[in-house]
């Protein structure tokens, strides 16, 4: 029963590379922002400075992720590569 649920759940939430990139980017931005703010607080900066640095790190990572996603959508889709078949007369290519 659980195996059927997991298979059904996985197939229902299949992610494209773009949505996976965006989800990863949002999580990375939160980690970058919070860790930057925490390190800033541990370095004896005041709360306003730590918050501003954390917010800047969050926005910076989100900007990089958004630009990366835009580049991903502009790239052409990969084409199928067919396997090379050996020549019919038995000689090697090259």
Rosetta silent file (secondary structure, phi, psi, omega in degrees, C-alpha in Angstrom):
SEQUENCE: XXXXXXXXXXXXXXXXXXXXXXXXXXXXXXXXXXXXXXXXXXXXXXXXXXXXXXXXXXXXXXXXXXXXXXXXXXXXXXXXXXXXXXXXXXXXXX
SCORE:     score description
SCORE:     0.000 S_00000001
   1 L     0.000  -47.301 -179.527    0.000    0.000    0.000 S_00000001
   2 H   -65.752  -38.860  179.459    2.746    2.449    0.950 S_00000001
   3 H   -62.506  -41.327  178.780    4.780    1.543   -2.138 S_00000001
   4 H   -63.232  -40.577 -179.913    1.787    2.291   -4.366 S_00000001
   5 H   -65.061  -43.920 -179.000    1.324    5.668   -2.642 S_00000001
   6 H   -64.948  -43.415  178.610    5.002    6.603   -3.036 S_00000001
   7 H   -63.934  -43.902  179.465    5.046    5.661   -6.727 S_00000001
   8 H   -65.325  -41.151 -179.330    1.809    7.555   -7.330 S_00000001
   9 H   -65.953  -42.384 -179.981    3.049   10.555   -5.372 S_00000001
  10 H   -64.783  -41.317 -178.730    6.371   10.652   -7.231 S_00000001
  11 H   -72.254  -26.537 -179.556    4.762   10.467  -10.634 S_00000001
  12 H   -77.151  -24.739 -176.780    2.242   13.170   -9.733 S_00000001
  13 L  -113.383   34.169  179.319    4.943   15.632   -8.680 S_00000001
  14 L   -62.989  133.075 -176.532    7.457   15.104  -11.465 S_00000001
  15 L  -105.955  143.787  170.971    9.583   18.217  -11.824 S_00000001
  16 L   -81.938  164.016  177.991   11.061   19.698  -14.930 S_00000001
  17 H   -58.677  -33.687 -179.624   14.666   20.879  -14.708 S_00000001
  18 H   -68.363  -45.115  179.780   13.452   24.473  -14.544 S_00000001
  19 H   -68.770  -33.668  176.186   11.092   23.921  -11.611 S_00000001
  20 H   -65.863  -41.539  177.551   13.735   21.869   -9.810 S_00000001
  21 H   -62.085  -43.288 -179.458   16.249   24.695  -10.337 S_00000001
  22 H   -66.838  -40.823  178.327   13.781   27.256   -8.999 S_00000001
  23 H   -65.015  -43.418  177.087   12.929   25.153   -5.948 S_00000001
  24 H   -62.756  -41.709 -178.641   16.606   24.585   -5.210 S_00000001
  25 H   -63.966  -39.799  178.068   17.316   28.277   -5.704 S_00000001
  26 H   -64.430  -41.241  178.757   14.643   29.384   -3.274 S_00000001
  27 H   -67.971  -40.525  178.488   15.995   27.062   -0.611 S_00000001
  28 H   -64.463  -36.683  178.900   19.571   28.128   -1.299 S_00000001
  29 H   -65.691  -41.082  178.586   18.560   31.790   -1.040 S_00000001
  30 H   -65.102  -43.269  178.779   16.959   31.235    2.356 S_00000001
  31 H   -63.167  -43.536  179.881   20.024   29.362    3.601 S_00000001
  32 H   -64.221  -43.437 -179.486   22.345   32.085    2.286 S_00000001
  33 H   -65.637  -46.425 -177.960   20.292   34.878    3.813 S_00000001
  34 H   -69.745  -39.984 -179.993   19.869   33.320    7.214 S_00000001
  35 H   -69.068  -36.427  176.315   23.454   32.147    7.498 S_00000001
  36 H   -64.085  -43.451  178.659   24.763   35.559    6.432 S_00000001
  37 H   -64.914  -40.504 -179.971   22.589   37.272    9.025 S_00000001
  38 H   -65.768  -44.752  178.993   23.640   34.804   11.718 S_00000001
  39 H   -64.227  -37.449  177.884   27.341   35.172   10.959 S_00000001
  40 H   -64.617  -39.565  176.415   26.921   38.932   10.949 S_00000001
  41 H   -67.343  -38.930  179.467   25.287   38.790   14.381 S_00000001
  42 H   -68.676  -21.678  177.106   28.018   36.502   15.679 S_00000001
  43 L   -87.317   15.420  175.341   30.573   39.060   14.454 S_00000001
  44 L    66.323   34.966  169.993   28.982   41.573   16.887 S_00000001
  45 L   -89.059  157.923  179.790   27.141   43.663   14.303 S_00000001
  46 L   -75.616  169.663 -173.727   23.849   45.217   15.289 S_00000001
  47 H   -63.723  -38.472 -179.795   20.531   43.679   14.265 S_00000001
  48 H   -64.188  -44.863  179.097   19.829   46.197   11.506 S_00000001
  49 H   -63.728  -43.651  179.540   23.182   45.575    9.814 S_00000001
  50 H   -62.817  -41.005  178.987   22.775   41.795   10.088 S_00000001
  51 H   -65.637  -41.404  179.490   19.271   41.981    8.654 S_00000001
  52 H   -65.363  -41.835  178.599   20.397   44.145    5.752 S_00000001
  53 H   -66.088  -41.968  177.818   23.282   41.804    4.935 S_00000001
  54 H   -64.000  -42.148  177.194   21.024   38.753    5.143 S_00000001
  55 H   -64.261  -39.337  177.731   18.437   40.411    2.923 S_00000001
  56 H   -64.974  -40.318  177.844   21.108   41.383    0.412 S_00000001
  57 H   -65.459  -41.920  178.229   22.404   37.809    0.315 S_00000001
  58 H   -60.403  -48.786 -179.293   18.854   36.483   -0.133 S_00000001
  59 H   -66.400  -36.094  178.304   18.119   38.887   -2.983 S_00000001
  60 H   -63.581  -44.796  179.151   21.491   38.203   -4.597 S_00000001
  61 H   -67.991  -40.103  177.454   20.955   34.456   -4.691 S_00000001
  62 H   -62.295  -37.165  177.381   17.383   34.884   -5.926 S_00000001
  63 H   -64.925  -43.905  178.270   18.676   37.133   -8.718 S_00000001
  64 H   -62.294  -41.551  179.748   21.263   34.553   -9.758 S_00000001
  65 H   -65.918  -40.921 -179.919   18.609   31.821   -9.745 S_00000001
  66 H   -66.286  -41.874  177.397   16.204   33.915  -11.791 S_00000001
  67 H   -65.176  -41.490  177.209   18.883   34.749  -14.376 S_00000001
  68 H   -62.570  -39.388  176.866   19.893   31.090  -14.508 S_00000001
  69 H   -66.126  -38.211  177.877   16.278   30.074  -15.053 S_00000001
  70 H   -66.091  -38.316  177.295   15.906   32.623  -17.838 S_00000001
  71 H   -66.139  -39.284  179.733   19.030   31.269  -19.514 S_00000001
  72 H   -62.712  -36.966 -179.584   17.697   27.730  -19.183 S_00000001
  73 H   -74.219  -25.028 -179.152   14.478   28.663  -20.965 S_00000001
  74 H   -83.480  -20.205 -179.414   16.376   30.355  -23.797 S_00000001
  75 L   -71.676  145.567  177.543   18.646   27.390  -24.508 S_00000001
  76 L   -69.941  152.068  178.846   17.536   25.016  -27.245 S_00000001
  77 L   -67.998  145.093  179.648   16.234   21.631  -26.190 S_00000001
  78 L   -65.206  138.788  179.852   18.790   18.848  -26.471 S_00000001
  79 L   -89.360  157.772  178.548   18.463   16.889  -29.664 S_00000001
  80 L   -75.548  135.595  177.793   18.404   13.142  -29.837 S_00000001
  81 L  -106.125  122.495  179.177   21.697   11.605  -30.750 S_00000001
  82 L   -88.450  145.270  179.663   21.445    8.429  -32.735 S_00000001
  83 L   -68.084  141.107  177.850   24.011    5.721  -32.235 S_00000001
  84 L   -75.471  132.662  178.008   26.531    5.376  -35.021 S_00000001
  85 L   -96.749  141.638  177.654   26.133    2.172  -36.923 S_00000001
  86 L   -67.155  149.932  179.029   29.187    0.381  -38.269 S_00000001
  87 L   -62.347  152.971 -175.859   29.484    0.380  -42.058 S_00000001
  88 L   -69.241  -22.801 -177.711   28.002   -2.591  -43.824 S_00000001
  89 L   -85.441   -1.211  173.284   31.286   -3.604  -45.428 S_00000001
  90 L    92.150   -3.283  178.830   32.948   -4.220  -42.039 S_00000001
  91 L   -82.083  154.324  177.884   35.568   -1.434  -42.138 S_00000001
  92 L   -84.388  151.006  174.701   36.055    0.932  -39.229 S_00000001
  93 L   -77.344  143.745  173.677   35.280    4.626  -39.501 S_00000001
  94 L   108.778    0.000    0.000   38.248    6.965  -39.296 S_00000001
